[in-house]
Amino acid sequence: MTVTGTDVDQFLAQLADDAKQAGTFEHVAVRDGVLVCRARGSAQPASYRVSLEGDRVWVSLVMADRWLSESIEADLMNTGDKIEELLDEELAELGFEGMSTSFEHFRSDDMLFTFRTPIKVPAAGLAPVAPETRGLLLAYEACFSLLGNMSADGDEV
């Protein structure tokens, strides 16, 4: 796989335009090679991100606030839901049935609580995974906006 900096810039710029058109994020920007979409209405600052690491595009939700991360975890424990299943449901609603959604949750080296899902980049480059990435970004927002204290008005699902 050969992906140039220009390819990444174009990929992220198109995703940024798509995210702005979706109207579900508070603010959308590309910074230092990462698409950052600030969560609208979150009780604490959080952002949805798209980044490229090696042969993977990562769609993630990140937050510095442990309490916000724990509120999401508590919701999942209380309901018995699994993130993968919730994401699969949101993806199906967006027309992406059958898309594989593995999932990681950890505290990153830069001290951010991170929920993330990879998409493998094929040898053909980034263009073939653009629709999946857009779908997964929107599915992340739809899924996580309903969990824990991701809404400032305190409405928990």
Secondary structure, DSSP 4 states (H G I P E B T S, - for coil): ----HHHHHHHHHHHHHHHHHHT-EEEEEEETTEEEEEETT-SS-EEEEEEEETTEEEEEEEES-HHHHHHHHHHHHHH---HHHHHHHHHHHTT-TT-----EEEE-TTS-EEEEEEEEPPTT-SGGGHHHHHHHHHHHHHHHTTSTT-STT----
